[in-house]
C-alpha cells in the first residue's frame, strides 16, 4: 500500500487530481516524513518551516512543521524525527522525556546555521541526521542522534 502511495505522490498529474478531489493531505500524511522544528515560541521556526516546505515541495519526502515547546505534549501522532532550534537548550532529562513520549530520534540545528536561516543548508543537515542508521536496543523506535 505504501509503495503505491509513494508512486502516486511523485506523479504530477495524479497530485493535481488528488488536490482537486481533496485527498492530497491524506496521501501526503502516509508518504512524507513528519519533522517538527521545535523552538521556544514557534515564531522563528514557523518562518523556517515555510521556506523548507517550499524548497522541497517537489520531492514530497519531508513535511516540516513548527511547534512551540509548550505544545509538545501530549505527543502528536506520526512524528518521524524532531529538530530542536538552538535557542531551546534542553537538559538531558527534558529531552529524554520528549523522546520517550514521541518514540523518535532528534537532532539540534546548529546555532550558526539557524541564525542564517539558510533553508538549503538546514534541509541538507536534517536529511543527514534523519538518514543515519538506527542503533539497536535503544529506548523507543529510534535513539537520539545527539
C-alpha positions as CSV (number, residue, x, y, z in Angstrom):
1,X,0.0,0.0,0.0
2,X,2.7,2.5,0.9
3,X,4.6,1.8,-2.3
4,X,1.5,2.6,-4.3
5,X,1.0,5.8,-2.3
6,X,4.7,6.8,-2.9
7,X,4.2,6.2,-6.7
8,X,1.1,8.4,-6.7
9,X,2.8,11.1,-4.7
10,X,5.5,11.5,-7.3
11,X,3.2,11.7,-10.3
12,X,2.3,15.4,-11.0
13,X,-1.0,14.6,-12.9
14,X,-2.2,12.5,-10.0
15,X,-1.2,15.1,-7.5
16,X,-3.3,17.7,-9.3
17,X,-6.3,15.3,-9.3
18,X,-5.8,14.5,-5.6
19,X,-5.7,18.2,-4.8
20,X,-8.9,18.8,-6.7
21,X,-10.6,15.8,-5.0
22,X,-9.5,16.9,-1.6
23,X,-7.4,13.7,-1.0
24,X,-4.0,15.2,-1.2
25,X,-3.5,15.8,2.6
26,X,-4.4,12.1,3.3
27,X,-1.9,10.8,0.7
28,X,0.8,13.2,1.9
29,X,0.4,12.0,5.5
30,X,1.1,8.4,4.5
31,X,4.1,9.1,2.3
32,X,6.1,12.1,3.8
33,X,8.2,12.0,7.0
34,X,6.8,14.5,9.5
35,X,9.5,16.6,11.1
36,X,8.5,19.3,13.6
37,X,11.0,22.0,14.3
38,X,10.6,22.9,18.0
39,X,11.6,26.3,19.4
40,X,10.7,28.2,22.4
41,X,7.8,30.2,21.0
42,X,7.3,28.8,17.5
43,X,7.7,32.1,15.7
44,X,11.1,31.8,14.1
45,X,10.6,28.1,13.3
46,X,7.4,29.0,11.5
47,X,9.3,31.2,9.1
48,X,12.0,28.5,8.5
49,X,9.3,25.7,8.1
50,X,7.5,27.7,5.4
51,X,10.8,28.1,3.5
52,X,11.8,24.4,4.0
53,X,8.5,23.1,2.8
54,X,8.6,25.3,-0.3
55,X,12.2,24.2,-1.1
56,X,11.5,20.5,-1.0
57,X,7.9,20.6,-2.2
58,X,8.7,18.7,-5.4
59,X,10.4,15.8,-3.7
60,X,7.4,15.2,-1.3
61,X,9.9,13.5,1.1
62,X,9.5,15.5,4.3
63,X,6.8,17.7,5.8
64,X,8.2,20.2,8.3
65,X,6.0,21.8,10.9
66,X,6.6,24.4,13.6
67,X,5.9,23.7,17.2
68,X,6.5,25.6,20.4
69,X,8.0,23.6,23.3
70,X,4.9,24.5,25.3
71,X,2.7,22.5,22.9
72,X,4.9,19.3,22.6
73,X,2.6,17.4,25.0
74,X,0.5,15.4,24.5
75,X,2.5,13.8,21.7
76,X,1.3,14.2,18.2
77,X,0.8,11.1,16.1
78,X,3.1,10.1,13.2
79,X,6.2,12.2,14.1
80,X,9.3,10.7,12.5
81,X,12.0,13.0,13.8
82,X,12.2,16.1,15.9
83,X,14.6,19.0,15.2
84,X,15.3,21.4,18.0
85,X,16.1,25.1,17.4
86,X,19.4,26.1,19.1
87,X,17.7,28.5,21.5
88,X,15.9,25.6,23.0
89,X,18.7,24.3,25.3
90,X,17.0,21.4,27.0
91,X,18.6,19.5,29.8
92,X,19.2,15.8,29.3
93,X,16.1,14.7,31.3
94,X,13.7,17.0,29.5
95,X,15.0,15.8,26.1
96,X,14.7,12.2,27.2
97,X,11.1,12.8,28.3
98,X,10.2,14.3,24.9
99,X,11.9,11.5,23.0
100,X,10.2,8.8,25.2
101,X,6.8,10.4,24.6
102,X,7.3,10.7,20.8
103,X,9.3,7.5,20.3
104,X,11.6,9.0,17.7
105,X,15.0,10.4,17.2
106,X,16.0,14.0,17.4
107,X,18.7,16.5,16.4
108,X,19.6,20.1,17.2
109,X,20.1,22.6,14.5
110,X,23.5,24.3,15.0
111,X,23.3,28.0,16.1
112,X,25.2,29.4,13.1
113,X,23.1,27.5,10.6
114,X,19.8,28.6,12.3
115,X,20.9,32.3,12.5
116,X,21.5,32.4,8.8
117,X,18.0,30.8,8.1
118,X,19.6,29.1,5.1
119,X,16.9,26.6,4.2
120,X,19.1,24.6,1.8
121,X,21.8,24.1,4.4
122,X,19.2,23.2,7.1
123,X,17.4,20.8,4.8
124,X,20.7,19.1,3.9
125,X,21.6,18.9,7.6
126,X,18.2,17.5,8.5
127,X,18.4,14.8,5.8
128,X,21.9,13.8,7.0
129,X,20.5,13.3,10.5
130,X,17.4,11.5,9.5
131,X,19.3,9.2,7.2
132,X,21.7,7.9,9.8
133,X,21.5,4.2,10.5
134,X,19.5,3.3,13.6
135,X,21.2,1.7,16.5
136,X,19.9,-1.5,18.1
137,X,18.4,-1.7,21.6
138,X,17.7,1.9,22.4
139,X,14.6,3.4,24.1
140,X,11.6,3.6,21.7
141,X,11.9,3.0,18.0
142,X,15.0,5.1,17.4
143,X,17.6,6.6,19.6
144,X,18.5,10.2,19.6
145,X,21.4,11.1,17.2
146,X,22.6,13.7,19.7
